[in-house]
Amino acid sequence: MGQDNLLFKKENRIATITLNRPEVRNAMGLDERVRLIELVQAAEDDPEIRVLIITGAGVAFCSGGDVKTMPERAQKPIAERKRELVKAGAIIIHKLRTMDKPVIAMVNGAAVGMGLSLALGCDIRIASEAARFGAVFSRIGVSTDFGCAYLLTHLAGTAK
């Protein structure tokens, strides 16, 4: 993974993390998830930063997990694969939810699957007219991750 897959910019006490894989609608593999943990931690630890913004490059916020990396990960034992992915997702969402600084998701396009969970994990979501949200896990035969089941019901309400 190149460092370019996630960009970090600090300006006027605002940190911006940009998911920068527009060719795959900012899908995130395990490497990007680990890097996102590092960048969120850096924003939290920097006393000059007052606000964190997360956004996506191109036409999407985040299209979810990168299914193209699944064959590579399939070489590992299934328990190890699941543990890595669940742990990375749990750490990211926990850091976003417990950060003492406001975290804003600037959703410029599709936020589906893990992308939806990432947006829900932020304190505020600002959506462009092109934004679309979807919990499409069942379409590919997987259960929700990144805390989506919890976050969605708590933000939208159980009646929805």
N, C-alpha and C positions, 0 to 999 in steps of 0.2 A: 504494500500500500504506500502510495506517495503521501507526503505531508500535505499535498495540495487537495486531497479529498475532503479535508475539513480546514477551513480558513478561520483564523482568529485575528480580529482587528480590535484595537483599543483606541478610542477617540472620545475626548470630552467626557471622561469618566463612564463611558458606555462601552461595554465589550460586546462584540458581535461574532457569533459563531455561524459560519455559512457552510451548510452541507454542499459540497462542490463536486458532485458527480452528475451533472445535468444529462449526460448521455444515457444514464440509467435512471433518470428521474430521482436522483439522490438516494437510491437504494443503499442500505448499509449492511456490510458484512461484519464479521467479528472484529476485524482490524479497525474499522471505522467506529464501532461501538467502544472499543478500548480507548481509542484516541479521543472520542467525545467525553469519556470520563475524565481524561487528563485535562482537557480544555475547560470543562465545567469546574473542575477543582481549581485550576489556575485562576479563573474568574472569581471564584469564591475566596481564594486566599489573598487576592490583590486588594489592599485597602483603598486604592484609588478608584477602583471600579464600583459604581453605585447601582448599575443596571446591567442585566445580561439579556441579549436578544439572540434568538435562534431563528434562522431562516434557511431557505434553500436557494441554490442557484438555478437559473433557467425557469422552466414552466411548472416545476413541482416543488413542494415543500419536502416531502419524503414519501417515496412509494413503498416503503416498508423494508423488510429484510431482502438482501440480495440473494435471490434464488440461484444465481449463476455460481455462487461460491459453495453451494450445497454439495456438489460432487467431491470437491476438495475436502470438505469437512467430513464427508462420509467415510473417509479412510480411518477416522478415529472411532473408538468404541462409542456406541450410542449414548451411554450414560455420561461420558466425558463431554460429548457435543452438547447435549442438553444442559449440562451443568454450566458450561462456558457461556452459552447464550442467555440462560435464565439469570445467571449471576451478573453479567454485564448489563442486562436490561434493568434488573432490580437496583443496581448501584446507580445507574443514570437517573432513574425516576426518583429514587430516594434523595439523591443530591439536589435535584431540581426542587422537590417538594419541601426540603428542609433548609434551603439556602436562605440566609438573612437578607438577601438582596432580591428585588423583584426580577422575575424571569418572564420574558415576553416571547411568545411564538408569533412570528410574522409569517403568516401562511399565504403564500403567493400562488398556490396551485393545489394539486392533489396532496392530501395528507391521509394516507391509507395504511391499514395494518399498523406496523410499528410507528409509522409516521403520525398516525392518529394518536397513538399512545404518547408519543413524544410531545405533541401539541397539548394534549390533555394534562401532561405533567407540569406544564408551565403555569404560572400564576394568571397570566392574561394571554388571550389569543386574539390577534388582530388578523382578520381575514380579508383578502382582496376579493373583488367580484368573481375572480377566476377560481377561488378556493373551493375545494370539494373534500368532504370528509367521509371516510368509509371504514367500517370494521369488517373487512373481507376475509378474515382468517378461514372461515368455513368453506369458502370457495376453493381454497387450495388444500383443504383437509388438515388444518392445524388448529390448535386452540389458541386463544388470545395470549398475548405476551406483553411485556413492558407495563403490566398493571392496568391494561385496558378495561377489563371487566370491573375492577374496583373504581377506577377513575371515571369512567363513563356513567356508571350508575350514580355516583356521588355528585357529579356535575350536572347531569341531565335530570336526575331524579329517577326513582325506581318505577314510577308510573309510565315513563316513556319507554 
